[in-house]
Structure formats: structure tokens, C-alpha cells
Amino acid sequence: MQPTVSELIVHDDAIRENTAAFARLTGDRLMAVLKADAFGHGAIAHSVLEAGAKSIGVTSIDEAVALRDGGVDAPILSWLNTPEADFEEAVRRRIDLAVPSVELLAAVVRGAVRAGLPARIHLHIDVGMARDGCAAADWAPLCALAREVEASGSVRVVGIMGHMSCADDPADPQNARERLVFANAIRTASRRGLAPAVPHLAATAATLTGAGGGFGVHRIGAGLFGIDPSASTDLLKPALTLTSRVVSSREVGAGTGVGYGLDFVASDRTHLALLPVGYGDGLPREASGRAEVLVRGRRRPLVGRFSMDMVVVDTGEDQLQPGEQVTVFGPGAEGEPTVAEWAAWARTIPHEIVTRLGSRIPRIHRTIEPSNHTQGAAA
Ligand SMILES: *Cc1c(COP(=O)(O)O)cnc(C)c1O
């Protein structure tokens, strides 16, 4: 077996603490959004459910089925599917489905009929970002058809969802417009007899800033992983540490060029160490020339253009040994760069850094046991 070289440590305890904080903040109306392999964090569904999440949200039916296969019994909502998706399987596996159009509703009904069970659906209104969800003009006919098929027994309308465009800035007047579109959509639905459906509008930013207006359930993704798009709190804990190990190192003289195009040229004699992690593993190439890593307790720059499989760190007077561990990013407690810094270096958002980490890097889940448990465990 190969020794592990680069490792992605997933701090399950941090995710649990963030989850518990959102459970408190939302009055126990927390849907944990675990799309894109839980924002790159891997298998953490059972942890978030133990920590207070009541349900799980994902985009595709495939993601939802994978959670069911992993033993998740809680409600799961899938909100992004084409009419060709396997709705029969979704209904059989008790997966809730978001419905943004009459075409998709018809496809869900066909799946429910084949499954011989009613589909649990959440009608999805576009409140203002012209992305997914039903255009406001088409909402009343969608509600009318939903009521009709509900009466026939093939669906149950259990939710009404919307998603906000500008909630990271609570002062943006768009928030009030979108809350109004959503409130009107709920009123239209209830006039069509869809009254018990639970409304949900807010994601992380709208929940932290209050811009979501306190409708029903809160769909929280980024915040569970310590990412706050609204920059309104520093209470959330980052949950990933990426480390790698030195393959080789060498001393080079002034004038030595490094990497493709020789973008970096050493101005003095220095030491270079090679790390076997590159843009093929999700390190953004755009961060070339700006990014740093933590080496022997201090920040050192990555130099030259990032390669697919490797990067080079300038360690100054230190000659590293093959196998020495280097921290690429982490929560920041020991001075290592954070995901937020990497995002700034790559001119992107933290979400993109964490979701692009490649499958070559193993995810290693760590939980720090509370001290009152360790005694019992030792006995
Ligand atoms: C991703 C997503 C969320 C979660 O958003 P965060 O900002 O990560 O909390 C909620 N709802 C929908 C529809 C989404 O696509």
C-alpha cells in the first residue's frame, strides 16, 4: 500500500458544532445542505443529523440515493432534476422533490404512479435571480395543477421553496423584493388549497443576517463548513485541513527559474521543496505567485506556476527533508493559511476552493472526543 502523501483532514467536531449552532439559531428547523459531496467534505450526513439537522438537501436524485444507500433515514430533498430523471426511484426511496414547472410536475406524477406511492414535493418559486424555480408569472397555474394532482393522490405538497440572490448584503433592497415575491407565492399557494406546505427561503447568509425573514425551514450549506458568505460572524469553524509531504528539496542559486514559463526567478540563493499536490487536486492555478503554505511553523511562498500534480515552495534558508509535512490550509489556529485566504489568492469564493478538491486526496474524518467520554472509553 502507498503511504499517504497528501491528506484532507475533515474536522467532524467543527461541523457538528456549526450544525448545533444553526439548529439553535433556526429553532430546530435546519435542513443541512450536503450537495457536491457535502461541499467537498465527504461523508458527514450522520454527524449533522446527530448534531441537530432535521433533514438534508441536495441537488440531484443521485446524490439523494447515495445518502439513502449510506443509511440516512431522515427526509432528503433533491431540487435540481431534468424531466428524464428517475422519479420512480426517488419516490420509492422517499426522496422529496422540488418542482419548478408543470412539465416537471407531470414527470414526477408519472414516477409516483409507477412507484405506486405519492411523491412528496416542494413547489419551487424563482424569487428574483432568474435561475432555477418557477417564474412568478407561471406560479398560479403550477399551484392549480399541484392541487389537482394532490387531490388525485399522486403527490403531497409538503414545501414551498425560494432562494435569494443578494442575502449576503442585508442592506440590499433586493432582499425585501424577494421576500415579497415569496410571501405572495405562499399566499397564492394557500388560496389554491396548498396551505400546510412548509415555506423555506433562507440559506446561510439570509439566516445569519436575518435577510431571509424567518420563513419555516432554513437550508444551510456553507455555514456548516465554516463558510460565512455574509462575513457577519466569526463564530463558525472551518472544517478542513489539507496537508502534503515533501518529495524532494534542493538548494538553488540566484537567477534560478522555477516551473513552466519560469515565471518565478530566485533573487538569492535559496532552498526549494517539491510538494506532490497541484491543480489536478484542486489547488487553483490562479493562485500561482500569491499562495503560501505553512512549513516548520512559518509561512513560505509557493513559487512559479502551479503544475497539475505538484507545486514548489521556497523555504529560504531551510532545507526540508523528504517526507516532512507541510500544511496547505487549515482552520488557521497555528498560523497556516485558511480556505478564505486561498479564495482571495485565487480571486474566488471559499465554496469553490473546498468543492474542487480532487478525489486523489483521501478524506480523513477526525472527531475530538469530549474529555468526559475518554475515561469511559479507556475502561
Ligand atoms: C446551495 C443551496 C443552498 C445552501 O446555500 P448556502 O449559502 O451554502 O447555505 C440552499 N438552497 C439552494 C437552492 C441551494 O442551491
PDBQT file of the ligand as one rigid body, heavy atoms in Angstrom, charges set to zero:
ROOT
HETATM    1  C1  LIG A 401     -26.636  25.625  -2.244  1.00  0.00    +0.000 C 
HETATM    2  C2  LIG A 401     -28.019  25.953  -1.904  1.00  0.00    +0.000 A 
HETATM    3  C3  LIG A 401     -28.358  26.241  -0.555  1.00  0.00    +0.000 A 
HETATM    4  C4  LIG A 401     -27.319  26.372   0.526  1.00  0.00    +0.000 C 
HETATM    5  O1  LIG A 401     -26.721  27.638   0.402  1.00  0.00    +0.000 OA
HETATM    6  P1  LIG A 401     -25.582  28.107   1.391  1.00  0.00    +0.000 P 
HETATM    7  O2  LIG A 401     -25.367  29.535   1.055  1.00  0.00    +0.000 OA
HETATM    8  O3  LIG A 401     -24.414  27.251   1.081  1.00  0.00    +0.000 OA
HETATM    9  O4  LIG A 401     -26.097  27.884   2.770  1.00  0.00    +0.000 OA
HETATM   10  C5  LIG A 401     -29.683  26.448  -0.264  1.00  0.00    +0.000 A 
HETATM   11  N1  LIG A 401     -30.628  26.393  -1.221  1.00  0.00    +0.000 NA
HETATM   12  C6  LIG A 401     -30.351  26.147  -2.510  1.00  0.00    +0.000 A 
HETATM   13  C7  LIG A 401     -31.437  26.107  -3.510  1.00  0.00    +0.000 C 
HETATM   14  C8  LIG A 401     -29.022  25.924  -2.896  1.00  0.00    +0.000 A 
HETATM   15  O5  LIG A 401     -28.740  25.686  -4.179  1.00  0.00    +0.000 OA
ENDROOT
TORSDOF 0
